[in-house]
């Protein structure tokens, strides 16, 4: 019964930490300090896939040199060669 009361109290007080815009009010506003990033990203290799208009759901396998792409505008699932972007196969799907 104690845990049920505790859960009820937490559920009631939870909106107290969120301001009217839905942001966590315990986090100060403003930008991060320069040099405080925890992640560094580097672009290693790029290529264009001219056959795909809008690419989503990228996937690849270690054994394959192909990149699978969901082209939602054309409703196609495509496979292209990594590094060149040349099409290997295309499969029509219904979205």
DSSP file (Angstrom, degrees, kcal/mol; ACC not computed):
  #  RESIDUE AA STRUCTURE BP1 BP2  ACC     N-H-->O    O-->H-N    N-H-->O    O-->H-N    TCO  KAPPA ALPHA  PHI   PSI    X-CA   Y-CA   Z-CA
    1    1 A X     >        0   0    0      0, 0.0     4,-1.9     0, 0.0     5,-0.2   0.000 360.0 360.0 360.0 -34.0    0.0    0.0    0.0
    2    2 A X  H  >  +     0   0    0      1,-0.2     4,-2.4     2,-0.2     5,-0.2   0.898 360.0  50.2 -63.1 -39.6    2.9    2.3    0.7
    3    3 A X  H  > S+     0   0    0      1,-0.2     4,-2.6     2,-0.2    -1,-0.2   0.866 107.6  53.1 -68.7 -34.9    4.2    1.9   -2.8
    4    4 A X  H  > S+     0   0    0      2,-0.2     4,-2.1     1,-0.2    -1,-0.2   0.903 110.8  46.8 -65.1 -41.4    0.9    2.6   -4.3
    5    5 A X  H  X S+     0   0    0     -4,-1.9     4,-2.5     2,-0.2    -2,-0.2   0.914 112.6  50.0 -66.3 -43.1    0.7    5.9   -2.4
    6    6 A X  H  X S+     0   0    0     -4,-2.4     4,-2.5     1,-0.2    -2,-0.2   0.917 111.0  49.1 -61.4 -44.2    4.3    6.8   -3.4
    7    7 A X  H  X S+     0   0    0     -4,-2.6     4,-2.1     1,-0.2    -1,-0.2   0.894 111.3  50.0 -62.2 -40.5    3.4    6.1   -7.0
    8    8 A X  H  X S+     0   0    0     -4,-2.1     4,-1.8     2,-0.2    -2,-0.2   0.913 110.9  48.6 -64.1 -44.4    0.3    8.2   -6.8
    9    9 A X  H  X S+     0   0    0     -4,-2.5     4,-2.2     1,-0.2    -2,-0.2   0.903 111.5  49.9 -64.5 -41.9    2.3   11.1   -5.2
   10   10 A X  H  X S+     0   0    0     -4,-2.5     4,-1.5     1,-0.2    -1,-0.2   0.899 109.4  51.6 -63.4 -40.4    5.0   10.9   -7.9
   11   11 A X  H  < S+     0   0    0     -4,-2.1     4,-0.4     1,-0.2    -1,-0.2   0.872 112.4  46.1 -64.6 -36.4    2.3   10.9  -10.7
   12   12 A X  H  < S+     0   0    0     -4,-1.8     3,-0.3     1,-0.2    -2,-0.2   0.876 117.1  42.5 -74.1 -37.4    0.7   14.0   -9.2
   13   13 A X  H >< S+     0   0    0     -4,-2.2     3,-1.8     1,-0.2     4,-0.3   0.611  89.5  89.3 -86.8 -12.0    4.0   16.0   -8.7
   14   14 A X  G >< S+     0   0    0     -4,-1.5     3,-1.8     1,-0.3     4,-0.3   0.879  81.3  58.0 -56.1 -42.7    5.6   15.0  -12.0
   15   15 A X  G >  S+     0   0    0     -4,-0.4     3,-1.2    -3,-0.3    -1,-0.3   0.695  89.9  76.5 -63.0 -14.3    4.1   18.0  -13.9
   16   16 A X  G <  S+     0   0    0     -3,-1.8    -1,-0.3     1,-0.2    -2,-0.2   0.739  91.5  52.5 -66.3 -22.6    5.9   20.3  -11.4
   17   17 A X  G <  S+     0   0    0     -3,-1.8     8,-3.1    -4,-0.3     9,-0.5   0.472  99.8  74.7 -90.5  -2.7    9.2   19.7  -13.1
   18   18 A X  B <  S-A   24   0A   0     -3,-1.2     6,-0.2     6,-0.3     2,-0.0  -0.933  73.8-142.2-115.1 131.2    7.9   20.7  -16.5
   19   19 A X    >   -     0   0    0      4,-2.7     3,-2.0    -2,-0.5    -2,-0.1  -0.139  40.8 -84.2 -81.4-175.7    7.2   24.3  -17.5
   20   20 A X  T 3  S+     0   0    0      1,-0.3    -1,-0.1     2,-0.1    -2,-0.0   0.692 128.8  55.7 -66.8 -17.7    4.3   25.5  -19.6
   21   21 A X  T 3  S-     0   0    0      2,-0.1    -1,-0.3     0, 0.0     3,-0.1   0.437 119.5-107.6 -90.9  -0.2    6.3   24.7  -22.8
   22   22 A X  S <  S+     0   0    0     -3,-2.0     2,-0.2     1,-0.3    -2,-0.1   0.561  76.0 134.4  86.9   8.3    6.8   21.1  -21.8
   23   23 A X        -     0   0    0      1,-0.1    -4,-2.7     2,-0.0     2,-0.6  -0.622  68.2-100.2 -91.4 152.3   10.5   21.6  -21.1
   24   24 A X  B >   -A   18   0A   0     -2,-0.2     3,-1.4    -6,-0.2    -6,-0.3  -0.586  29.7-155.1 -69.6 115.7   12.2   20.2  -18.0
   25   25 A X  T 3  S+     0   0    0     -8,-3.1    -1,-0.2    -2,-0.6    -7,-0.1   0.608  86.7  68.9 -73.5 -10.7   12.5   23.3  -15.7
   26   26 A X  T 3  S+     0   0    0     -9,-0.5     2,-0.6     2,-0.1    -1,-0.3   0.630  84.9  80.8 -81.3 -12.0   15.5   21.8  -13.8
   27   27 A X  S <  S-     0   0    0     -3,-1.4    -4,-0.0     1,-0.0     2,-0.0  -0.845  87.9-123.8 -95.4 122.4   17.7   22.3  -17.0
   28   28 A X        -     0   0    0     -2,-0.6    -2,-0.1     1,-0.1     2,-0.1  -0.331  26.0-115.7 -66.2 145.2   18.9   25.8  -17.3
   29   29 A X  S    S+     0   0    0     -4,-0.1     2,-0.2    -2,-0.0    -1,-0.1  -0.338  70.2  65.2 -75.9 162.0   18.1   27.6  -20.6
   30   30 A X  S    S-     0   0    0     -2,-0.1     2,-0.2     2,-0.0     0, 0.0  -0.541  84.2 -57.5 115.8 177.6   20.8   28.7  -23.0
   31   31 A X        -     0   0    0     -2,-0.2     3,-0.1     1,-0.1     2,-0.1  -0.476  57.4 -91.6 -92.7 164.8   23.3   27.0  -25.2
   32   32 A X        -     0   0    0     -2,-0.2    -1,-0.1     1,-0.1     2,-0.1  -0.371  49.2 -97.4 -69.6 153.1   26.1   24.6  -24.1
   33   33 A X    >   -     0   0    0      1,-0.1     3,-1.6     3,-0.1    -1,-0.1  -0.445  48.8 -93.7 -68.9 144.6   29.5   26.0  -23.3
   34   34 A X  T 3  S+     0   0    0      1,-0.3    -1,-0.1     2,-0.1    -3,-0.0  -0.333 111.2  21.3 -59.5 138.1   32.0   25.8  -26.2
   35   35 A X  T 3  S+     0   0    0     -3,-0.1    -1,-0.3     1,-0.0    -2,-0.1   0.586  90.1 110.3  82.4  10.0   34.1   22.7  -26.0
   36   36 A X    <   +     0   0    0     -3,-1.6    -2,-0.1     2,-0.0     2,-0.1   0.316  41.1 126.1-100.0  10.2   31.7   20.8  -23.8
   37   37 A X        -     0   0    0      1,-0.1     3,-0.0    -4,-0.1    -3,-0.0  -0.422  44.3-163.0 -69.2 140.7   30.7   18.3  -26.6
   38   38 A X  S    S+     0   0    0     -2,-0.1     2,-0.4     1,-0.1    -1,-0.1   0.546  71.7  57.9 -98.1 -10.1   31.1   14.7  -25.6
   39   39 A X        -     0   0    0      2,-0.0     2,-0.5     0, 0.0    -1,-0.1  -0.967  59.7-164.4-127.1 136.9   31.0   13.4  -29.2
   40   40 A X        -     0   0    0     -2,-0.4     2,-0.4    -3,-0.0     0, 0.0  -0.987  11.6-161.5-118.4 125.8   33.1   14.1  -32.2
   41   41 A X        -     0   0    0     -2,-0.5     2,-0.4     2,-0.0    -2,-0.0  -0.871   5.7-171.8-108.5 139.8   31.9   13.1  -35.7
   42   42 A X        -     0   0    0     -2,-0.4     2,-0.6     0, 0.0    -2,-0.0  -0.998  21.5-133.1-130.3 132.2   34.1   12.8  -38.8
   43   43 A X        +     0   0    0     -2,-0.4     3,-0.1     1,-0.2    -2,-0.0  -0.745  27.1 174.9 -83.6 122.3   32.8   12.2  -42.3
   44   44 A X        -     0   0    0     -2,-0.6     2,-0.3     1,-0.3    -1,-0.2   0.869  61.1  -4.3 -95.5 -44.6   34.9    9.5  -43.8
   45   45 A X        -     0   0    0      2,-0.0    -1,-0.3     0, 0.0     2,-0.3  -0.991  59.4-170.8-153.7 140.0   33.4    8.8  -47.2
   46   46 A X        +     0   0    0     -2,-0.3     2,-0.3    -3,-0.1    -3,-0.0  -0.939   5.9 173.7-131.1 155.8   30.3   10.1  -49.1
   47   47 A X        -     0   0    0     -2,-0.3     2,-0.4    38,-0.0    37,-0.1  -0.975  28.1-116.8-155.4 156.5   28.6    9.2  -52.3
   48   48 A X        -     0   0    0     -2,-0.3     2,-0.7    36,-0.2     3,-0.1  -0.758   9.4-156.3 -97.4 140.4   25.4   10.2  -54.2
   49   49 A X    >   -     0   0    0     -2,-0.4     3,-1.1     3,-0.1    36,-0.1  -0.872  14.5-179.6-111.9  94.0   22.5    7.9  -54.8
   50   50 A X  T 3  S+     0   0    0     -2,-0.7    -1,-0.1     1,-0.2    36,-0.1   0.737  74.9  60.4 -70.1 -22.3   20.9    9.6  -57.8
   51   51 A X  T 3  S+     0   0    0     34,-0.3     2,-0.5    -3,-0.1    -1,-0.2   0.659  93.6  74.2 -81.3 -14.4   18.1    7.0  -58.1
   52   52 A X    <   -     0   0    0     -3,-1.1     3,-0.2     1,-0.2    -3,-0.1  -0.860  54.2-174.7-104.9 131.6   16.7    7.7  -54.7
   53   53 A X  S    S+     0   0    0     -2,-0.5     2,-0.4     1,-0.3    -1,-0.2   0.926  79.9  13.0 -86.1 -52.4   14.7   10.9  -54.0
   54   54 A X  S    S-     0   0    0      2,-0.0    18,-1.1     0, 0.0    19,-0.5  -0.949  76.9-157.0-132.8 110.1   14.1   10.7  -50.2
   55   55 A X  E     +B   71   0B   0     -2,-0.4     2,-0.3    16,-0.2    16,-0.2  -0.762  21.4 156.9 -99.3 129.5   16.2    8.0  -48.3
   56   56 A X  E     +B   70   0B   0     14,-2.6    14,-2.8    -2,-0.5    -2,-0.0  -0.929  53.0  32.4-137.2 161.2   15.1    6.6  -45.0
   57   57 A X  E    S-     0   0B   0     -2,-0.3    -1,-0.1    12,-0.2     2,-0.1   0.917  70.4-166.2  61.5  49.9   15.9    3.4  -43.1
   58   58 A X  E     +     0   0B   0     11,-0.1     2,-0.3    -3,-0.1    11,-0.2  -0.433  13.4 169.9 -68.5 141.7   19.4    2.8  -44.2
   59   59 A X  E     +B   68   0B   0      9,-1.8     9,-3.3    -2,-0.1     2,-0.3  -0.993  10.9 176.6-152.8 149.1   20.8   -0.6  -43.5
   60   60 A X  E     -B   67   0B   0     -2,-0.3     2,-0.3     7,-0.2     7,-0.1  -0.951  18.9-136.0-146.7 165.6   23.9   -2.7  -44.4
   61   61 A X    >   -     0   0    0      5,-0.6     3,-0.8    -2,-0.3     5,-0.2  -0.923  21.0-126.8-123.4 151.5   25.5   -6.1  -43.6
   62   62 A X  T 3  S+     0   0    0     -2,-0.3    -1,-0.1     1,-0.2     0, 0.0   0.857 110.2  50.6 -64.3 -34.8   29.1   -6.8  -42.9
   63   63 A X  T 3  S+     0   0    0     -3,-0.0     2,-0.3     2,-0.0    -1,-0.2   0.613 105.9  67.3 -79.6 -11.8   29.3   -9.5  -45.6
   64   64 A X    <   -     0   0    0     -3,-0.8    -3,-0.2     2,-0.1     0, 0.0  -0.793  63.6-151.2-114.6 150.5   27.8   -7.3  -48.3
   65   65 A X  S    S+     0   0    0     -2,-0.3    17,-3.0    -5,-0.1     2,-0.3  -0.001  71.1 103.6-101.8  27.0   29.0   -4.2  -50.1
   66   66 A X  E     - C   0  81B   0     15,-0.2    -5,-0.6    -5,-0.2     2,-0.5  -0.835  59.4-149.3-113.8 149.3   25.5   -3.0  -50.5
   67   67 A X  E     -BC  60  80B   0     13,-3.0    13,-2.4    -2,-0.3     2,-0.4  -0.973  14.5-144.6-114.7 124.6   23.4   -0.4  -48.7
   68   68 A X  E     -BC  59  79B   0     -9,-3.3    -9,-1.8    -2,-0.5     2,-0.4  -0.769  21.0-172.2 -92.3 135.5   19.7   -0.9  -48.4
   69   69 A X  E     - C   0  78B   0      9,-3.0     9,-3.3    -2,-0.4     2,-0.7  -0.977  22.9-143.1-131.3 136.2   17.6    2.2  -48.7
   70   70 A X  E     -BC  56  77B   0    -14,-2.8   -14,-2.6    -2,-0.4     2,-1.0  -0.903  15.5-164.5 -96.7 112.0   13.9    2.9  -48.1
   71   71 A X  E  >> -BC  55  76B   0      5,-3.1     5,-2.2    -2,-0.7     4,-0.8  -0.812   8.1-178.0 -96.6  94.9   12.9    5.6  -50.7
   72   72 A X  T  45S+     0   0    0    -18,-1.1    -1,-0.2    -2,-1.0   -17,-0.1   0.784  74.8  58.4 -71.7 -27.5    9.5    6.7  -49.3
   73   73 A X  T  45S+     0   0    0    -19,-0.5    -1,-0.2     1,-0.2   -18,-0.1   0.910 118.0  31.3 -67.5 -40.5    8.7    9.2  -52.1
   74   74 A X  T  45S-     0   0    0     -3,-0.2    -1,-0.2   -20,-0.2    -2,-0.2   0.461 106.7-125.3 -94.2  -2.6    8.8    6.5  -54.8
   75   75 A X  T  <5 +     0   0    0     -4,-0.8    18,-2.3     1,-0.2     2,-0.4   0.928  64.9 135.7  55.0  50.1    7.6    3.7  -52.4
   76   76 A X  E   < -CD  71  92B   0     -5,-2.2    -5,-3.1    16,-0.2     2,-0.6  -0.965  53.8-146.1-129.3 143.7   10.7    1.6  -53.3
   77   77 A X  E     -CD  70  91B   0     14,-3.2    14,-2.7    -2,-0.4     2,-0.3  -0.956  34.4-172.7-102.3 122.1   13.1   -0.5  -51.3
   78   78 A X  E     -CD  69  90B   0     -9,-3.3    -9,-3.0    -2,-0.6     2,-0.4  -0.807  22.8-154.8-119.9 155.7   16.5   -0.1  -53.0
   79   79 A X  E     +CD  68  89B   0     10,-2.2     9,-3.6    -2,-0.3    10,-1.1  -1.000  20.5 178.3-126.9 130.3   19.9   -1.7  -52.7
   80   80 A X  E     -CD  67  87B   0    -13,-2.4   -13,-3.0    -2,-0.4     2,-0.3  -0.910  35.9 -97.8-129.5 157.1   23.0    0.3  -54.0
   81   81 A X  E >>  -C   66   0B   0      5,-2.4     4,-3.0    -2,-0.3     3,-0.8  -0.582  43.3-117.0 -72.5 129.0   26.7   -0.4  -54.0
   82   82 A X  T 34 S+     0   0    0    -17,-3.0    -1,-0.1    -2,-0.3     4,-0.0  -0.490  98.0  17.0 -66.9 133.0   28.5    1.3  -51.1
   83   83 A X  T 34 S+     0   0    0     -2,-0.2    -1,-0.2     1,-0.1   -35,-0.1  -0.059 130.9  46.3  96.7 -31.7   30.9    3.9  -52.4
   84   84 A X  T <4 S-     0   0    0     -3,-0.8   -36,-0.2     2,-0.1    -2,-0.2   0.744  87.0-140.8-110.9 -35.2   29.5    4.2  -55.9
   85   85 A X     <  +     0   0    0     -4,-3.0   -34,-0.3     1,-0.3     2,-0.2   0.550  44.4 154.5  82.9   7.5   25.7    4.5  -55.3
   86   86 A X        -     0   0    0     -5,-0.2    -5,-2.4     1,-0.1    -1,-0.3  -0.513  49.0-110.0 -71.0 134.2   25.0    2.3  -58.4
   87   87 A X  E     +D   80   0B   0     -7,-0.2    -7,-0.3    -2,-0.2     3,-0.1  -0.381  35.9 175.6 -66.9 139.9   21.6    0.5  -58.1
   88   88 A X  E     -     0   0B   0     -9,-3.6     2,-0.3     1,-0.5    -8,-0.2   0.764  66.4 -14.2-107.1 -51.9   21.8   -3.3  -57.5
   89   89 A X  E     -D   79   0B   0    -10,-1.1   -10,-2.2     2,-0.0    -1,-0.5  -0.979  55.1-153.3-150.4 160.7   18.1   -4.2  -57.1
   90   90 A X  E     -D   78   0B   0     -2,-0.3     2,-0.4   -12,-0.2   -12,-0.2  -0.997   6.2-170.2-138.2 139.1   14.7   -2.4  -56.5
   91   91 A X  E     -D   77   0B   0    -14,-2.7   -14,-3.2    -2,-0.3     2,-0.3  -0.991  20.7-132.1-133.8 125.2   11.5   -3.7  -54.8
   92   92 A X  E     -D   76   0B   0     -2,-0.4     2,-0.3   -16,-0.2   -16,-0.2  -0.585  29.1-178.2 -78.1 134.3    8.2   -1.9  -54.8
   93   93 A X        -     0   0    0    -18,-2.3     2,-0.5    -2,-0.3    -2,-0.0  -0.906  26.3-122.8-128.0 157.0    6.5   -1.6  -51.4
   94   94 A X              0   0    0     -2,-0.3   -19,-0.0     1,-0.1   -18,-0.0  -0.888 360.0 360.0-100.5 128.0    3.2   -0.1  -50.3
   95   95 A X              0   0    0     -2,-0.5    -1,-0.1   -23,-0.1   -20,-0.0   0.412 360.0 360.0-101.0 360.0    3.5    2.5  -47.6
